Structures are given as structure tokens and as C-alpha cells.
Amino acid sequence: MNSLLHGQEIAVKILSSIIISKRVAHAYLFKGPKGCGMEESAREFSKALLCIGNDGENITGSSLVETADVFALSCGVCESCHAFSNNNHPDLFYFEKEGTSIKIKTSHEMLKESLTRPYLSKRKVFVINEAENMTLEAANALLKLLEEPPSYVTFILTTSSELMIPSTIVSRCQVIPFRPLPASVIADILEREHGVPRKDSQEIAMFSSGSIERALWFLSDDGKDVLSGSGILTEIRLNSPVELGLKYSKGSPDEKTKVLSALEVYFERNLLRAVQNNPESEDGLAAGENGKDAVVRSIRGLNAVMRARQRLASNTNNFLAFSVLFL
């Protein structure tokens, strides 16, 4: 399996058993943090579902290949696999958000395509990436499709926020769980594929929340600022929660991500120091605290950041979400 799938043995085993048994459900929900190999797995699983193999069957158990370096569920040599690899498969449909959401016209497109039979393979596959971004109208339209899907249609939804998807949709999907990547795997990827020095790769991996996508963001200018903690913590101490709420509620998505990540890294570092019984705090704010107080304070801070992310993702008033966070 490729590097991103180390640590995803459960998901790989489930997907492999589906392909070998040929018992394919109408809908699957891949859930896990972004950048944990979930998207890559959804792509390979789609390829396998469409594979026609050398014997003309839609799914061939003999096509499963799993080595130290490769995770493949398809034969890789049939006409369908070649079309898939060339990104021109007539029976694969990939949908993602336009702007900030997946709109109802996406569901209408899926309905239209589901009414016609497959062209090359024996089934059609619809992949909906980041399904939590569906509007209510789009979700309701998709639900109607999931209730009475054609026998030749399979849906694959991916999400990092399962709670934001209507339970009626989740209940109609077979859930495939993906775990955060181990820090050691992320550090190895950064070092081997991106040339990051070992010491830096280990630090970045520690704060990446199990996501290679987040780890790579830490290599950008914004990400480096977050790791250094420059500016944001001083700004928080010198301004009122209301002033900061006004400023960041009007900020760009990148600015919002930056301040939330900066606070997250700050509290994670202080929590790590407290657990390791290191009295040195990140910036002196926690000076004089004993280890237990520092742990409690850091956990409360991380919970506040997590709640702010959830509120912002669910379209809560941005000003109120940030004001409560800074307070």
C-alpha cells in the first residue's frame, strides 16, 4: 500500500473484502481527517468497482494486489482501468463543492446520469468529495436517490465532518472509517518526498492532527508563521474579544484557518510540556502553573478551538463564534 495508507489497515481490509466478495452496497461513506489517504482510497475503490477484468466480470477477486508499495483493488490492465487512469471513464462521475458548497444542481446531474445505464462498465460510480458541504436542498435530492437507487449505481461519499451530513443519508451508507495518520508516517513522507530535515519533519508531524494535507500547509509561509506563533498571541493579549471577533469574522478563509491553527498549536505545545513535566511555557502566560493546571488550561483551550471550528463550519454567525473563542 502507498505511504498514506500505512495505519489504515482496517479500511483497507474492509475495501478488499468488498471487492473479493463482490457484495457491493449502493452507497459508502468514507469518514476521516483530510489528508489521511481517504481520497486516494475512494479513487482506487471506484476504479475497482468499474473494473471489468480479463474475464469480463465487473469485479474480480483475483485482481486484488497489495504489496509493501502498492494498494490496488483493480486489475489495472482492462479497458475500464485504462480509461480510469486516463481520466476519461464514461461511467465515473466526480463531484465536489463549487465555491463554498455542493449545490442542488449537482444532485440533479446525478439523477440525470443515474437514469441511463453504464456505457463501458457494469455499473456507474458517483463520488461526492467533502459531502459535508452539501446544501440542504442538495442533500434532500441525494436522499431520494439513495432511497431507490438503480441496481447499477454506487455512491461514494467522503467526509471529515460526519455530523454535518444528515443522519438519513448516513444511515443509508456503509461507513468506512479512516484514522488519523501516525506522526511517524507523516514525518517519513515529509522527509522522503519533500526533503524536510528529520527534526523539522517530526515537529510538523506532531502538530498535523494526522493529516498530510495539514502537514504540508505548515511548509507554506502561513504555516511557518503558525508554528513560530509570531504575532497572533501578542495580538490576542492586547485586544478585546469583541475587537478580535470583528477583525477575524471579516477575514479571508486563509486568515481564519491561520488564527485557529495558531491557537491549536500553542495549546498543544503547552499540553505537551505539561505532560512531560516541563515548567517552560510557550510564552510565559502559564508561568507559575503547576502541571495539572497547565494540562486543564490547555485542554480547555483546545476544546474552545474545536468548538469554534465546528461553529464556523455550520455557518454560525462568524462574529459570535470568534468573540466566544477569544473570550
Helices and strands as residue ranges (DSSP letters): G 3-5, H 9-21, E 27-31, H 38-50, G 61-63, E 65-66, E 71-72, H 79-85, E 92-95, H 104-114, E 124-128, G 131-133, H 136-147, E 153-159, G 162-164, H 167-170, E 174-177, H 183-194, H 198-206, H 212-217, H 221-228, H 232-238, H 241-249, H 253-275, H 291-313, H 318-326
